């Protein structure tokens, strides 16, 4: 019997479009002799629906966008859960939901309640890695070096803007970055070189989140590592994008056709193994399972700073995460999906041994 693979994509998130691109690539790469794919589209308003089963060659962004039968999130979700996701037989969920309402532990909590195996990080690790402020607290306790930063909540900003600006300018300094705490794909992030840009950046970040992070710029290279596994994770060879932009923003990541990857990244002797060790340490400190991409800054003096952990990294054919694994050990895109599904099933089976009664 084929395993039913429920692919969740879209979502109530500013990263909705990124999720659609990921879903297309995944659906086109699934081994149809082993898996029966059921696409589940979540609209920007949070409504659940499905375009029906599609052959891999039929998966396009246009075909994946479906129209919900109900205008109420609870009813639309209930229809999917009681319908296709209640079908008998082995099943796994592949949540390809980037950013809020998907990568932050919310959908993972639902799947835990449904007792269905799912690919990727669990509730706690998803929430921790998406929240940059909380992640930095974890990293600080682990002793992994980070750039100087400050966390600011909206109520603090509203009550004393002068104090926040003073602390940012005197403790962080320019250039600095202002980031929404819980968002990815560089959305809502501003590079600031003066007070005017800092003010604008804070306003921009608060339009996406009620908590933000202000951090000092590290002048250097950004090195990425793919991590895969549950209790005994493995780290890929490090990689980096070669580009000439000061700030690697959303347009740079997804629309710049001139980007090239350097995998493995050209690093000094001993630095490759050190980066891989730190990536696994950070992964385990956050309780990650399944997959994550760990990003570092490497300054001109050879000093490493951990930037962030991405629990659901970009996952198209041209994304860094799958390409790093292909160049590390030859794992193809389809093989990587199957490894992730295997990790999801193994974690789920292990949880079934836990007692919930006295």
HELIX and SHEET records of a PDB file:
HELIX    1   1 UNK A   16  UNK A   29  1                                  14    
HELIX    2   2 UNK A   56  UNK A   58  5                                   3    
HELIX    3   3 UNK A   61  UNK A   64  1                                   4    
HELIX    4   4 UNK A   73  UNK A   82  1                                  10    
HELIX    5   5 UNK A   84  UNK A   86  5                                   3    
HELIX    6   6 UNK A  106  UNK A  114  1                                   9    
HELIX    7   7 UNK A  123  UNK A  130  1                                   8    
HELIX    8   8 UNK A  132  UNK A  142  1                                  11    
HELIX    9   9 UNK A  154  UNK A  159  1                                   6    
HELIX   10  10 UNK A  161  UNK A  167  1                                   7    
HELIX   11  11 UNK A  168  UNK A  172  3                                   5    
HELIX   12  12 UNK A  195  UNK A  206  1                                  12    
HELIX   13  13 UNK A  250  UNK A  255  1                                   6    
HELIX   14  14 UNK A  271  UNK A  285  1                                  15    
HELIX   15  15 UNK A  320  UNK A  329  1                                  10    
HELIX   16  16 UNK A  333  UNK A  351  1                                  19    
SHEET    1   A 4 UNK A  48  UNK A  49  0                                        
SHEET    2   A 4 UNK A  35  UNK A  42 -1                                        
SHEET    3   A 4 UNK A   3  UNK A  10  1                                        
SHEET    4   A 4 UNK A  91  UNK A  95  1                                        
SHEET    1   B 4 UNK A 149  UNK A 153  0                                        
SHEET    2   B 4 UNK A 211  UNK A 216 -1                                        
SHEET    3   B 4 UNK A 176  UNK A 180 -1                                        
SHEET    4   B 4 UNK A 190  UNK A 192 -1                                        
SHEET    1   C 4 UNK A 234  UNK A 235  0                                        
SHEET    2   C 4 UNK A 220  UNK A 229 -1                                        
SHEET    3   C 4 UNK A 290  UNK A 299 -1                                        
SHEET    4   C 4 UNK A 304  UNK A 310 -1                                        
SHEET    1   D 2 UNK A 239  UNK A 242  0                                        
SHEET    2   D 2 UNK A 260  UNK A 263 -1                                        
END                                                                             
